Amino acid sequence: MCLLRTIVKIKTIINPTQIHIVPNIPSPIRLQEYGVGIFIAALTKSALKKAIKKKFITVNDVIATTATLINGGECISLSIPKEVSPKKKLVFPLKVLFEDDYLAVIHKPAGILVSGNSFKTIANALAQNIQRSNLPDATKLQPVHRLDYATTGVLLVGKTSSSIRALNRMFEDKKIAKTYYAVTIGEMNDRGKITSEVDGKKSQSNYKLLESVSSKRFGKLNLVKLKLQTGRRHQLRKQLSGINNPILGDKEYGIENLILSGKGLYLHAYSLKFIHPFTNKQVCLKDEIPQRFKKIFISKVAETFTADSYNSYYYKGSVLLIKLEERIGPEIMRKLLSFCVEKRIKTTETFLAELENLTNKSDRDFFEDLLNS
């Protein structure tokens, strides 16, 4: 269970004026594109647009508009007309799956908003859970996409102004692949493509049926793997409901007499795959399928976890695991991790504790000791 506390702080005043000098850039770009992430008080694209519309932003002392072009060398100023006095600090522990100086990935639990005007949000809890970047353009930690209130899974966070802009652009250019798992209700084809309009925009999702089980109440429950081709609000929930296969536990888009109460929404953001915008290395970050999924589909979820075990552990960011792979080779490493799955050694902490007890032994003895443990 997550811990939620409120700490009262002495009143502080944030400087209402922030200034950014534009470096040389290869080609002109609109302010509303360039300015994402450069100001703490307007980090997101939507917040920047609001600041421009409210005439809070000037470029070379001229009030900016959404059509203002940035060419390089300009002085951009953001002036907030009133003081901001935060009095509370949210204490909310989060599981960090990966982080470096540019970005971080966390597990988003159900029952909390990613951002917004509420006090209890992921955005307000990031500073206590993620290390601040050491880079010169380090800024306030900022989620670069959203997950619904009831959805669990991987959430990407920017740690610098340049990474926030780069990641936002990658999402817009569809250079970040998102994979979800969901439990749906009713008969489904083995695979399919759902193309429909969501909020007046063309949207597409692809699905693959992994396993189905009979249910006295729901008729049939399906474990479905989903890949988003577009990213509309509630896209998967609306599209699956549109083909009469609503997600289990969806109170908003479910079938009235088939709504499961008290168990949450069975939708999980499983992985993000992309080329790191600064290291140029391929990144594939995954968040283990929730226990409540496993209770319905024991064999298929276990098979999926075993197949992904190598990447799941590897991307915890452990130097020890990387060195271990160099020592015993990738094939033995895969067998070792598969064995850990069978032995129910599913947490990095437990796994590392086992390894540290055996690091001084030979490769053969090391592996045999763990097998016989």
C-alpha positions as CSV (number, residue, x, y, z in Angstrom):
1,M,0.0,0.0,0.0
2,C,1.4,3.4,-0.9
3,L,2.0,5.9,1.9
4,L,0.4,9.3,1.5
5,R,1.3,12.1,3.9
6,T,1.2,15.9,3.8
7,I,4.0,18.0,5.1
8,V,3.3,21.7,5.9
9,K,6.1,24.0,4.7
10,I,7.0,27.6,5.4
11,K,5.7,29.9,2.7
12,T,8.1,30.3,-0.2
13,I,7.9,32.7,-3.1
14,I,8.8,31.6,-6.6
15,N,10.5,34.4,-8.8
16,P,7.7,35.4,-11.1
17,T,10.1,36.2,-14.1
18,Q,12.1,33.6,-15.9
19,I,14.5,34.3,-18.8
20,H,15.8,32.0,-21.5
21,I,18.4,32.9,-24.2
22,V,18.0,30.9,-27.4
23,P,21.2,29.4,-28.6
24,N,22.0,29.0,-32.3
25,I,19.4,26.6,-33.9
26,P,19.6,25.0,-37.4
27,S,16.2,26.3,-38.6
28,P,13.3,28.5,-37.5
29,I,10.8,26.9,-35.2
30,R,7.5,28.1,-33.6
31,L,7.7,29.3,-30.0
32,Q,5.0,26.9,-28.9
33,E,7.2,24.0,-30.2
34,Y,10.6,25.3,-29.0
35,G,9.4,26.6,-25.6
36,V,8.2,23.2,-24.3
37,G,10.3,22.5,-21.1
38,I,12.3,25.7,-20.9
39,F,10.3,27.2,-18.1
40,I,9.5,25.5,-14.8
41,A,6.2,27.3,-14.6
42,A,5.1,26.1,-18.1
43,L,6.8,22.8,-18.8
44,T,4.2,21.1,-20.9
45,K,3.0,22.0,-24.3
46,S,-0.5,22.8,-23.0
47,A,0.9,24.9,-20.2
48,L,3.0,26.9,-22.6
49,K,0.1,27.6,-24.9
50,K,-1.9,28.9,-21.9
51,A,0.9,31.2,-20.9
52,I,1.2,32.5,-24.5
53,K,-2.6,33.1,-24.7
54,K,-2.5,34.9,-21.3
55,K,0.3,37.2,-22.7
56,F,2.7,36.0,-20.0
57,I,5.5,35.4,-22.5
58,T,7.6,38.0,-24.4
59,V,10.3,37.5,-27.1
60,N,12.8,40.4,-27.2
61,D,10.3,42.4,-25.0
62,V,7.5,41.9,-27.5
63,I,4.4,40.0,-26.4
64,A,4.5,36.5,-28.1
65,T,1.7,34.7,-29.9
66,T,1.3,31.1,-31.0
67,A,2.6,32.2,-34.5
68,T,5.9,33.7,-33.1
69,L,8.9,32.2,-34.8
70,I,12.2,31.5,-33.0
71,N,15.4,31.9,-35.2
72,G,18.1,31.9,-32.6
73,G,19.6,34.5,-30.2
74,E,16.3,35.8,-28.9
75,C,15.6,36.6,-25.2
76,I,12.4,34.8,-24.1
77,S,10.8,35.9,-20.9
78,L,8.0,34.3,-18.8
79,S,6.4,36.7,-16.3
80,I,3.9,35.4,-13.8
81,P,1.7,38.3,-12.5
82,K,1.3,36.9,-9.0
83,E,3.3,35.0,-6.4
84,V,3.0,31.2,-6.1
85,S,3.1,30.0,-2.5
86,P,3.1,26.2,-2.1
87,K,2.4,25.2,1.5
88,K,2.3,21.4,1.1
89,K,4.6,18.7,-0.1
90,L,3.2,15.4,-1.2
91,V,4.9,12.3,0.2
92,F,4.1,9.3,-2.1
93,P,6.7,6.6,-2.7
94,L,7.0,5.4,-6.3
95,K,8.8,2.5,-7.8
96,V,11.6,3.7,-10.2
97,L,12.3,1.2,-13.0
98,F,15.1,3.1,-14.7
99,E,16.8,6.5,-14.6
100,D,19.8,8.3,-16.0
101,D,20.7,12.0,-16.2
102,Y,18.2,12.6,-19.0
103,L,15.1,10.7,-18.2
104,A,13.5,8.2,-15.8
105,V,10.8,5.6,-16.0
106,I,8.5,4.8,-13.0
107,H,5.7,2.4,-12.3
108,K,2.4,4.3,-12.1
109,P,0.0,2.7,-9.6
110,A,-3.8,2.8,-10.0
111,G,-5.8,5.5,-8.3
112,I,-3.7,8.6,-8.9
113,L,-3.6,11.2,-11.6
114,V,-0.4,11.8,-13.6
115,S,-0.8,15.6,-13.4
116,G,-3.3,18.3,-13.1
117,N,-4.7,20.7,-10.5
118,S,-5.1,18.0,-7.8
119,F,-2.7,17.9,-4.9
120,K,-2.2,14.2,-5.1
121,T,-0.6,13.6,-8.5
122,I,2.4,11.7,-9.8
123,A,4.0,15.0,-11.0
124,N,4.0,16.3,-7.4
125,A,5.6,13.1,-6.0
126,L,8.5,12.9,-8.5
127,A,11.1,15.0,-6.7
128,Q,11.2,12.7,-3.7
129,N,11.6,9.6,-5.8
130,I,13.9,10.5,-8.7
131,Q,17.4,12.0,-8.5
132,R,17.8,15.5,-10.0
133,S,19.9,15.5,-13.2
134,N,23.5,16.8,-13.0
135,L,23.3,18.4,-16.4
136,P,23.3,22.2,-17.0
137,D,19.7,22.3,-18.2
138,A,18.3,20.2,-15.4
139,T,14.7,21.3,-14.6
140,K,11.7,20.2,-12.6
141,L,10.9,16.6,-13.2
142,Q,8.0,16.3,-15.7
143,P,5.9,13.3,-17.0
144,V,6.0,13.5,-20.8
145,H,2.8,11.5,-21.4
146,R,-0.3,10.5,-19.5
147,L,-2.0,7.3,-18.2
148,D,-5.5,7.3,-17.0
149,Y,-6.3,7.5,-13.3
150,A,-7.1,3.8,-13.0
151,T,-4.4,2.5,-15.4
152,T,-1.2,1.0,-14.1
153,G,2.2,0.7,-15.8
154,V,5.3,2.4,-17.3
155,L,5.4,6.2,-17.2
156,L,8.2,8.2,-18.9
157,V,9.6,11.3,-17.1
158,G,11.9,14.0,-18.4
159,K,14.7,15.4,-16.2
160,T,16.1,18.2,-18.4
161,S,14.6,20.9,-20.6
162,S,16.2,19.4,-23.7
163,S,15.0,15.8,-22.9
164,I,11.4,17.0,-22.2
165,R,11.3,18.7,-25.6
166,A,12.9,15.7,-27.3
167,L,10.6,13.1,-25.7
168,N,7.5,15.2,-26.5
169,R,8.6,15.5,-30.1
170,M,9.2,11.7,-30.2
171,F,5.7,11.0,-29.0
172,E,4.3,13.4,-31.6
173,D,6.3,11.7,-34.3
174,K,5.3,8.3,-33.1
175,K,8.8,7.2,-32.4
176,I,8.0,5.7,-29.1
177,A,6.3,2.3,-29.3
178,K,3.7,1.6,-26.5
179,T,2.5,-1.9,-25.6
180,Y,-0.4,-2.5,-23.2
181,Y,-2.1,-5.6,-21.7
182,A,-5.8,-5.7,-21.0
183,V,-8.4,-8.1,-19.9
184,T,-11.5,-7.8,-22.1
185,I,-15.0,-9.3,-22.0
186,G,-16.7,-11.4,-24.8
187,E,-15.7,-13.3,-27.9
188,M,-12.7,-11.9,-29.9
189,N,-10.8,-12.7,-33.0
190,D,-7.2,-14.0,-32.6
191,R,-5.9,-10.6,-33.8
192,G,-7.2,-7.5,-35.3
193,K,-6.9,-3.8,-36.2
194,I,-9.3,-1.3,-34.7
195,T,-9.6,1.9,-36.8
196,S,-12.1,4.5,-35.6
197,E,-12.5,8.1,-34.8
198,V,-11.8,9.1,-31.2
199,D,-12.7,12.7,-30.2
200,G,-13.1,13.4,-33.9
201,K,-9.6,12.2,-34.9
202,K,-8.6,9.1,-36.8
203,S,-7.2,6.5,-34.4
204,Q,-5.8,3.0,-34.7
205,S,-4.9,0.2,-32.3
206,N,-3.7,-3.3,-33.0
207,Y,-4.5,-6.3,-30.8
208,K,-3.5,-9.9,-30.4
209,L,-5.5,-12.4,-28.3
210,L,-3.2,-14.4,-26.1
211,E,-5.6,-16.5,-24.0
212,S,-9.3,-16.8,-23.2
213,V,-11.0,-18.4,-20.2
214,S,-14.6,-19.1,-19.6
215,S,-16.4,-17.1,-16.9
216,K,-19.8,-17.8,-15.4
217,R,-20.6,-14.1,-15.0
218,F,-18.9,-12.6,-18.1
219,G,-19.1,-15.4,-20.5
220,K,-15.5,-15.1,-21.7
221,L,-12.5,-13.2,-20.4
222,N,-9.5,-12.5,-22.7
223,L,-5.9,-11.6,-22.1
224,V,-5.1,-9.1,-25.0
225,K,-1.8,-7.5,-26.0
226,L,-2.3,-4.1,-27.6
227,K,-0.1,-1.7,-29.6
228,L,-1.1,1.9,-30.0
229,Q,-0.6,3.5,-33.4
230,T,-2.1,6.8,-32.2
231,G,-2.5,8.3,-28.7
232,R,-5.9,9.7,-28.0
233,R,-7.5,10.2,-24.6
234,H,-9.1,6.9,-23.5
235,Q,-8.4,5.4,-27.0
236,L,-8.0,1.8,-26.0
237,R,-11.0,1.9,-23.7
238,K,-13.3,3.5,-26.3
239,Q,-12.1,1.4,-29.2
240,L,-12.5,-2.0,-27.3
241,S,-15.9,-0.9,-26.1
242,G,-16.7,0.0,-29.7
243,I,-16.2,-3.6,-30.9
244,N,-18.2,-4.9,-27.9
245,N,-15.2,-6.1,-26.0
246,P,-15.0,-3.6,-23.1
247,I,-12.1,-3.8,-20.6
248,L,-12.9,-5.6,-17.4
249,G,-13.6,-3.1,-14.6
250,D,-14.3,-0.1,-17.0
251,K,-17.1,1.8,-15.3
252,E,-17.2,4.5,-18.0
253,Y,-17.2,2.5,-21.2
254,G,-18.3,-1.0,-19.9
255,I,-21.6,-2.8,-20.5
256,E,-24.0,-1.9,-17.7
257,N,-24.7,-5.4,-16.3
258,L,-21.1,-6.6,-16.8
259,I,-19.2,-3.9,-14.8
260,L,-16.8,-5.4,-12.2
261,S,-16.7,-3.1,-9.1
262,G,-14.0,-2.8,-6.5
263,K,-11.2,-4.5,-8.5
264,G,-10.0,-1.6,-10.6
265,L,-9.5,-1.3,-14.4
266,Y,-7.7,-4.3,-16.0
267,L,-5.5,-2.1,-18.3
268,H,-1.7,-2.1,-17.9
269,A,0.9,-0.1,-19.8
270,Y,3.5,-2.8,-20.1
271,S,6.4,-1.4,-22.1
272,L,7.9,1.6,-23.9
273,K,10.5,1.1,-26.7
274,F,12.5,3.9,-28.3
275,I,15.9,5.1,-29.3
276,H,17.3,7.2,-26.5
277,P,17.4,10.8,-27.8
278,F,20.9,11.5,-26.3
279,T,22.8,8.1,-26.1
280,N,21.2,6.8,-29.3
281,K,20.9,3.4,-27.7
282,Q,17.7,1.3,-28.0
283,V,15.7,1.3,-24.8
284,C,13.0,-1.2,-24.0
285,L,11.5,-0.6,-20.5
286,K,8.9,-3.0,-19.1
287,D,6.7,-3.1,-16.0
288,E,5.7,-6.6,-14.8
289,I,2.1,-7.6,-15.4
290,P,0.0,-7.0,-12.2
291,Q,-0.9,-9.9,-9.8
292,R,-4.6,-9.6,-10.5
293,F,-4.0,-10.4,-14.2
294,K,-2.1,-13.5,-13.1
295,K,-4.9,-14.8,-11.0
296,I,-7.1,-15.0,-14.2
297,F,-4.4,-16.2,-16.7
298,I,-1.8,-18.1,-14.7
299,S,-0.1,-20.0,-17.5
300,K,0.0,-17.3,-20.1
301,V,1.2,-14.5,-17.8
302,A,3.9,-16.8,-16.4
303,E,5.1,-17.6,-20.0
304,T,5.2,-13.9,-20.9
305,F,7.2,-13.1,-17.8
306,T,9.7,-15.8,-18.5
307,A,10.2,-14.7,-22.0
308,D,10.7,-11.1,-20.9
309,S,12.8,-11.9,-17.8
310,Y,16.1,-11.0,-19.3
311,N,15.1,-7.5,-20.3
312,S,13.0,-7.0,-17.2
313,Y,16.0,-7.5,-14.9
314,Y,18.6,-6.0,-17.2
315,Y,16.9,-2.7,-17.4
316,K,16.8,-2.3,-13.6
317,G,20.1,-0.4,-14.3
318,S,22.2,-2.7,-12.1
319,V,26.0,-2.6,-12.8
320,L,26.3,-5.9,-11.1
321,L,24.0,-7.6,-13.6
322,I,25.8,-6.1,-16.6
323,K,29.1,-7.3,-15.2
324,L,27.6,-10.7,-14.6
325,E,26.4,-11.0,-18.1
326,E,29.9,-10.2,-19.4
327,R,31.3,-12.9,-17.1
328,I,28.9,-15.8,-17.8
329,G,27.6,-14.9,-21.3
330,P,24.1,-14.0,-22.5
331,E,22.8,-17.5,-23.0
332,I,23.7,-18.7,-19.4
333,M,22.3,-15.3,-18.2
334,R,19.0,-16.0,-19.9
335,K,18.8,-19.5,-18.3
336,L,19.7,-18.1,-14.9
337,L,16.9,-15.5,-15.1
338,S,14.4,-18.1,-16.3
339,F,15.4,-20.2,-13.4
340,C,14.8,-17.3,-11.0
341,V,11.3,-16.9,-12.5
342,E,10.6,-20.6,-11.8
343,K,11.9,-20.2,-8.3
344,R,9.7,-17.2,-7.8
345,I,12.8,-14.9,-7.3
346,K,11.0,-12.1,-9.0
347,T,12.4,-9.0,-7.3
348,T,15.7,-7.3,-8.2
349,E,16.6,-7.0,-4.5
350,T,16.2,-10.8,-3.9
351,F,18.1,-11.6,-7.0
352,L,21.0,-9.3,-6.3
353,A,21.2,-10.6,-2.7
354,E,21.6,-14.2,-4.2
355,L,24.3,-13.0,-6.6
356,E,26.4,-11.1,-4.0
357,N,26.7,-14.3,-2.0
358,L,28.3,-16.1,-4.9
359,T,30.4,-13.6,-6.8
360,N,33.7,-15.0,-5.7
361,K,33.1,-18.5,-7.0
362,S,33.8,-19.9,-10.5
363,D,31.2,-19.6,-13.2
364,R,30.3,-23.3,-13.1
365,D,30.1,-23.4,-9.3
366,F,28.2,-20.2,-9.2
367,F,25.5,-21.4,-11.6
368,E,25.3,-24.9,-10.0
369,D,25.0,-23.5,-6.5
370,L,22.1,-21.3,-7.5
371,L,20.4,-24.2,-9.4
372,N,20.7,-26.4,-6.3
373,S,19.6,-23.8,-3.8
